[in-house]
């Protein structure tokens, strides 16, 4: 009698180990590295102004995109 649950086995070529980090862990490490580099290059005092400017730009972009969608209707 066959089981109703299928079992799958991943087969890797010989000599290849499992990766230590998944994609999400790698993305987190890269994000932290980028933040560290920003602090080193810009200084800790410039980061709040940079994030404020990025937030304003995102709000303007969002408003313009919404206006374009409304114009198409």
The first five atom37 places (N, CA, C, CB, O) and aatype in JSON, in Angstrom:
{
  "aatype": [20, 20, 20, 20, 20, 20, 20, 20, 20, 20, 20, 20, 20, 20, 20, 20, 20, 20, 20, 20, 20, 20, 20, 20, 20, 20, 20, 20, 20, 20, 20, 20, 20, 20, 20, 20, 20, 20, 20, 20, 20, 20, 20, 20, 20, 20, 20, 20, 20, 20, 20, 20, 20, 20, 20, 20, 20, 20, 20, 20, 20, 20, 20, 20, 20, 20, 20, 20, 20, 20, 20, 20, 20],
  "atom_mask": [
    [1, 1, 1, 1, 1],
    [1, 1, 1, 1, 1],
    [1, 1, 1, 1, 1],
    [1, 1, 1, 1, 1],
    [1, 1, 1, 1, 1],
    [1, 1, 1, 1, 1],
    [1, 1, 1, 1, 1],
    [1, 1, 1, 1, 1],
    [1, 1, 1, 1, 1],
    [1, 1, 1, 1, 1],
    [1, 1, 1, 1, 1],
    [1, 1, 1, 1, 1],
    [1, 1, 1, 1, 1],
    [1, 1, 1, 1, 1],
    [1, 1, 1, 1, 1],
    [1, 1, 1, 1, 1],
    [1, 1, 1, 1, 1],
    [1, 1, 1, 1, 1],
    [1, 1, 1, 1, 1],
    [1, 1, 1, 1, 1],
    [1, 1, 1, 1, 1],
    [1, 1, 1, 1, 1],
    [1, 1, 1, 1, 1],
    [1, 1, 1, 1, 1],
    [1, 1, 1, 1, 1],
    [1, 1, 1, 1, 1],
    [1, 1, 1, 1, 1],
    [1, 1, 1, 1, 1],
    [1, 1, 1, 1, 1],
    [1, 1, 1, 1, 1],
    [1, 1, 1, 1, 1],
    [1, 1, 1, 1, 1],
    [1, 1, 1, 1, 1],
    [1, 1, 1, 1, 1],
    [1, 1, 1, 1, 1],
    [1, 1, 1, 1, 1],
    [1, 1, 1, 1, 1],
    [1, 1, 1, 1, 1],
    [1, 1, 1, 1, 1],
    [1, 1, 1, 1, 1],
    [1, 1, 1, 1, 1],
    [1, 1, 1, 1, 1],
    [1, 1, 1, 1, 1],
    [1, 1, 1, 1, 1],
    [1, 1, 1, 1, 1],
    [1, 1, 1, 1, 1],
    [1, 1, 1, 1, 1],
    [1, 1, 1, 1, 1],
    [1, 1, 1, 1, 1],
    [1, 1, 1, 1, 1],
    [1, 1, 1, 1, 1],
    [1, 1, 1, 1, 1],
    [1, 1, 1, 1, 1],
    [1, 1, 1, 1, 1],
    [1, 1, 1, 1, 1],
    [1, 1, 1, 1, 1],
    [1, 1, 1, 1, 1],
    [1, 1, 1, 1, 1],
    [1, 1, 1, 1, 1],
    [1, 1, 1, 1, 1],
    [1, 1, 1, 1, 1],
    [1, 1, 1, 1, 1],
    [1, 1, 1, 1, 1],
    [1, 1, 1, 1, 1],
    [1, 1, 1, 1, 1],
    [1, 1, 1, 1, 1],
    [1, 1, 1, 1, 1],
    [1, 1, 1, 1, 1],
    [1, 1, 1, 1, 1],
    [1, 1, 1, 1, 1],
    [1, 1, 1, 1, 1],
    [1, 1, 1, 1, 1],
    [1, 1, 1, 1, 1]
  ],
  "atom_positions": [
    [[0.84, -1.17, 0.0], [0.0, 0.0, 0.0], [0.9, 1.24, 0.0], [-0.96, -0.01, 1.22], [1.84, 1.34, 0.78]],
    [[0.59, 2.19, -0.87], [1.38, 3.4, -0.98], [0.89, 4.44, 0.01], [1.34, 3.96, -2.41], [-0.3, 4.55, 0.29]],
    [[1.84, 5.19, 0.54], [1.5, 6.27, 1.45], [0.9, 7.43, 0.64], [2.75, 6.74, 2.25], [1.28, 7.65, -0.51]],
    [[-0.01, 8.14, 1.23], [-0.61, 9.25, 0.49], [0.23, 10.52, 0.59], [-2.01, 9.52, 1.0], [-0.11, 11.53, -0.02]],
    [[1.3, 10.47, 1.33], [2.21, 11.6, 1.44], [3.46, 11.3, 0.64], [2.56, 11.88, 2.93], [4.11, 10.27, 0.83]],
    [[3.79, 12.2, -0.25], [4.97, 12.01, -1.08], [6.2, 12.53, -0.33], [4.81, 12.73, -2.44], [6.14, 13.53, 0.37]],
    [[7.29, 11.83, -0.51], [8.54, 12.23, 0.11], [9.48, 12.64, -1.01], [9.16, 11.08, 0.99], [9.72, 11.86, -1.94]],
    [[10.01, 13.84, -0.93], [10.96, 14.27, -1.95], [12.33, 14.43, -1.29], [10.5, 15.6, -2.62], [12.45, 14.88, -0.16]],
    [[13.33, 14.05, -2.03], [14.7, 14.12, -1.55], [15.49, 14.96, -2.52], [15.33, 12.71, -1.38], [15.49, 14.7, -3.73]],
    [[16.17, 15.97, -2.01], [17.02, 16.81, -2.86], [18.36, 16.12, -3.02], [17.19, 18.24, -2.27], [19.0, 15.75, -2.04]],
    [[18.77, 15.96, -4.26], [20.05, 15.32, -4.55], [21.02, 16.39, -5.0], [19.9, 14.19, -5.63], [20.76, 17.11, -5.97]],
    [[22.14, 16.5, -4.3], [23.19, 17.46, -4.63], [24.37, 16.71, -5.24], [23.64, 18.26, -3.38], [24.61, 15.55, -4.92]],
    [[25.09, 17.39, -6.11], [26.31, 16.78, -6.63], [27.29, 16.52, -5.49], [26.96, 17.67, -7.71], [27.3, 17.26, -4.51]],
    [[28.11, 15.49, -5.61], [29.07, 15.21, -4.54], [30.05, 16.36, -4.36], [29.83, 13.93, -4.84], [30.48, 16.99, -5.32]],
    [[30.39, 16.62, -3.1], [31.35, 17.65, -2.79], [30.75, 19.02, -2.56], [32.34, 17.74, -3.87], [31.46, 19.95, -2.19]],
    [[29.46, 19.17, -2.77], [28.82, 20.47, -2.55], [28.11, 20.44, -1.22], [27.83, 20.82, -3.7], [27.25, 19.59, -0.98]],
    [[28.46, 21.36, -0.37], [27.86, 21.43, 0.96], [26.63, 22.32, 0.93], [28.88, 21.95, 1.99], [26.42, 23.08, -0.02]],
    [[25.81, 22.22, 1.96], [24.66, 23.11, 2.1], [25.16, 24.53, 2.29], [23.75, 22.67, 3.27], [26.17, 24.75, 2.96]],
    [[24.46, 25.5, 1.71], [24.88, 26.89, 1.94], [24.63, 27.27, 3.4], [24.12, 27.86, 1.0], [23.66, 26.83, 4.02]],
    [[25.53, 28.08, 3.94], [25.39, 28.47, 5.34], [24.28, 29.5, 5.51], [26.71, 29.03, 5.87], [23.62, 29.54, 6.54]],
    [[24.08, 30.34, 4.5], [23.09, 31.39, 4.59], [22.06, 31.22, 3.49], [23.76, 32.78, 4.51], [22.38, 30.87, 2.36]],
    [[20.83, 31.48, 3.84], [19.78, 31.53, 2.83], [19.74, 32.92, 2.23], [18.42, 31.14, 3.43], [20.53, 33.78, 2.6]],
    [[18.84, 33.12, 1.32], [18.74, 34.41, 0.64], [18.32, 35.51, 1.59], [17.76, 34.32, -0.51], [18.81, 36.63, 1.48]],
    [[17.42, 35.23, 2.52], [16.97, 36.27, 3.44], [18.08, 36.68, 4.4], [15.74, 35.79, 4.22], [18.2, 37.86, 4.73]],
    [[18.88, 35.74, 4.85], [19.99, 36.08, 5.73], [21.04, 36.9, 4.98], [20.63, 34.82, 6.31], [21.62, 37.82, 5.54]],
    [[21.27, 36.55, 3.73], [22.23, 37.3, 2.92], [21.74, 38.72, 2.68], [22.48, 36.58, 1.57], [22.53, 39.66, 2.74]],
    [[20.46, 38.89, 2.43], [19.9, 40.22, 2.22], [20.03, 41.06, 3.49], [18.43, 40.13, 1.8], [20.33, 42.25, 3.41]],
    [[19.82, 40.46, 4.64], [19.95, 41.18, 5.9], [21.39, 41.61, 6.14], [19.45, 40.31, 7.06], [21.65, 42.73, 6.58]],
    [[22.32, 40.73, 5.85], [23.74, 41.07, 6.01], [24.13, 42.2, 5.07], [24.62, 39.83, 5.76], [24.85, 43.11, 5.47]],
    [[23.67, 42.15, 3.82], [23.99, 43.21, 2.87], [23.35, 44.53, 3.28], [23.52, 42.81, 1.47], [23.96, 45.59, 3.11]],
    [[22.14, 44.49, 3.82], [21.48, 45.71, 4.29], [22.25, 46.33, 5.45], [20.04, 45.4, 4.71], [22.43, 47.55, 5.48]],
    [[22.69, 45.51, 6.38], [23.48, 46.03, 7.51], [24.82, 46.58, 7.04], [23.71, 44.93, 8.54], [25.28, 47.6, 7.55]],
    [[25.44, 45.93, 6.08], [26.7, 46.42, 5.52], [26.49, 47.77, 4.83], [27.29, 45.4, 4.53], [27.31, 48.67, 4.97]],
    [[25.41, 47.9, 4.08], [25.11, 49.16, 3.42], [24.87, 50.26, 4.43], [23.9, 49.01, 2.51], [25.35, 51.38, 4.25]],
    [[24.14, 49.97, 5.49], [23.9, 50.96, 6.54], [25.21, 51.38, 7.2], [22.93, 50.4, 7.59], [25.42, 52.56, 7.45]],
    [[26.07, 50.43, 7.47], [27.38, 50.73, 8.06], [28.19, 51.63, 7.13], [28.15, 49.44, 8.35], [28.81, 52.6, 7.59]],
    [[28.2, 51.32, 5.85], [28.95, 52.14, 4.9], [28.38, 53.56, 4.81], [28.94, 51.49, 3.52], [29.14, 54.52, 4.68]],
    [[27.06, 53.69, 4.87], [26.45, 55.01, 4.86], [26.86, 55.82, 6.08], [24.93, 54.9, 4.8], [27.14, 57.02, 5.97]],
    [[26.91, 55.18, 7.23], [27.33, 55.87, 8.45], [28.79, 56.31, 8.33], [27.15, 54.96, 9.69], [29.14, 57.41, 8.74]],
    [[29.62, 55.46, 7.77], [31.04, 55.79, 7.64], [31.24, 56.92, 6.64], [31.85, 54.55, 7.2], [32.01, 57.85, 6.9]],
    [[30.55, 56.86, 5.51], [30.75, 57.85, 4.45], [30.1, 59.19, 4.81], [30.2, 57.34, 3.13], [30.73, 60.24, 4.68]],
    [[28.84, 59.16, 5.24], [28.1, 60.4, 5.48], [28.23, 60.93, 6.9], [26.66, 60.19, 5.17], [28.11, 62.14, 7.12]],
    [[28.48, 60.08, 7.82], [28.5, 60.5, 9.21], [27.12, 60.32, 9.83], [28.97, 61.96, 9.34], [26.12, 60.31, 9.12]],
    [[27.09, 60.17, 11.12], [25.84, 59.87, 11.81], [24.88, 61.06, 11.79], [26.13, 59.45, 13.24], [23.67, 60.87, 11.88]],
    [[25.41, 62.26, 11.67], [24.54, 63.45, 11.69], [23.8, 63.66, 10.38], [25.37, 64.68, 12.01], [22.75, 64.3, 10.37]],
    [[24.31, 63.15, 9.28], [23.68, 63.35, 7.98], [22.57, 62.35, 7.7], [24.72, 63.26, 6.89], [21.73, 62.61, 6.84]],
    [[22.54, 61.22, 8.38], [21.55, 60.19, 8.08], [20.1, 60.64, 8.3], [21.82, 58.98, 8.92], [19.27, 60.33, 7.45]],
    [[19.74, 61.34, 9.39], [18.35, 61.77, 9.54], [17.89, 62.68, 8.4], [18.18, 62.48, 10.86], [16.76, 62.56, 7.93]],
    [[18.76, 63.58, 7.96], [18.39, 64.46, 6.84], [18.22, 63.66, 5.56], [19.45, 65.55, 6.64], [17.31, 63.94, 4.77]],
    [[19.07, 62.67, 5.35], [18.97, 61.83, 4.17], [17.66, 61.04, 4.17], [20.16, 60.88, 4.1], [17.0, 60.94, 3.13]],
    [[17.28, 60.48, 5.31], [16.03, 59.72, 5.37], [14.82, 60.62, 5.22], [15.95, 58.94, 6.69], [13.82, 60.22, 4.62]],
    [[14.89, 61.85, 5.77], [13.79, 62.8, 5.59], [13.61, 63.13, 4.11], [14.05, 64.09, 6.4], [12.48, 63.16, 3.61]],
    [[14.7, 63.38, 3.44], [14.64, 63.7, 2.01], [14.09, 62.53, 1.2], [16.03, 64.09, 1.49], [13.3, 62.72, 0.28]],
    [[14.51, 61.33, 1.54], [14.02, 60.14, 0.83], [12.52, 59.96, 1.08], [14.79, 58.88, 1.28], [11.78, 59.58, 0.17]],
    [[12.06, 60.22, 2.3], [10.63, 60.12, 2.61], [9.81, 61.13, 1.85], [10.4, 60.29, 4.09], [8.74, 60.81, 1.34]],
    [[10.31, 62.37, 1.76], [9.61, 63.41, 0.99], [9.53, 63.02, -0.48], [10.31, 64.77, 1.14], [8.48, 63.18, -1.11]],
    [[10.62, 62.53, -1.03], [10.64, 62.12, -2.43], [9.66, 60.98, -2.68], [12.05, 61.69, -2.85], [8.98, 60.96, -3.7]],
    [[9.58, 60.03, -1.75], [8.65, 58.91, -1.9], [7.2, 59.4, -1.85], [8.9, 57.85, -0.8], [6.36, 58.92, -2.61]],
    [[6.9, 60.35, -0.95], [5.53, 60.88, -0.87], [5.16, 61.64, -2.14], [5.39, 61.8, 0.36], [4.03, 61.52, -2.62]],
    [[6.09, 62.42, -2.68], [5.82, 63.16, -3.92], [5.59, 62.18, -5.06], [7.0, 64.1, -4.25], [4.65, 62.35, -5.85]],
    [[6.43, 61.15, -5.15], [6.28, 60.15, -6.21], [4.94, 59.43, -6.09], [7.43, 59.13, -6.15], [4.26, 59.21, -7.09]],
    [[4.56, 59.07, -4.87], [3.29, 58.37, -4.65], [2.11, 59.26, -5.05], [3.17, 57.94, -3.17], [1.17, 58.79, -5.68]],
    [[2.18, 60.54, -4.68], [1.11, 61.46, -5.04], [1.0, 61.66, -6.54], [1.32, 62.79, -4.37], [-0.11, 61.7, -7.07]],
    [[2.13, 61.78, -7.23], [2.12, 61.94, -8.67], [1.6, 60.69, -9.38], [3.51, 62.28, -9.17], [0.87, 60.79, -10.36]],
    [[1.98, 59.52, -8.87], [1.49, 58.27, -9.46], [-0.02, 58.14, -9.28], [2.2, 57.05, -8.83], [-0.72, 57.69, -10.18]],
    [[-0.51, 58.55, -8.12], [-1.95, 58.5, -7.87], [-2.69, 59.47, -8.79], [-2.26, 58.83, -6.38], [-3.76, 59.14, -9.31]],
    [[-2.12, 60.66, -9.0], [-2.73, 61.64, -9.9], [-2.77, 61.11, -11.33], [-1.97, 62.97, -9.84], [-3.76, 61.32, -12.04]],
    [[-1.72, 60.45, -11.77], [-1.7, 59.87, -13.12], [-2.76, 58.79, -13.28], [-0.32, 59.3, -13.43], [-3.42, 58.7, -14.32]],
    [[-2.92, 57.95, -12.24], [-3.96, 56.9, -12.3], [-5.35, 57.52, -12.39], [-3.88, 55.98, -11.07], [-6.2, 57.03, -13.13]],
    [[-5.58, 58.61, -11.65], [-6.88, 59.26, -11.68], [-7.13, 59.95, -13.01], [-6.99, 60.26, -10.54], [-8.27, 60.02, -13.47]],
    [[-6.06, 60.46, -13.65], [-6.21, 61.1, -14.95], [-6.57, 60.1, -16.04], [-4.94, 61.83, -15.32], [-7.26, 60.45, -17.0]],
    [[-6.12, 58.86, -15.9], [-6.4, 57.83, -16.91], [-7.85, 57.4, -16.88], [-5.49, 56.63, -16.7], [-8.36, 56.89, -17.88]],
    [[-8.52, 57.58, -15.78], [-9.92, 57.13, -15.66], [-10.84, 58.1, -16.26], [-10.31, 56.91, -14.26], [-12.05, 57.88, -16.25]]
  ]
}
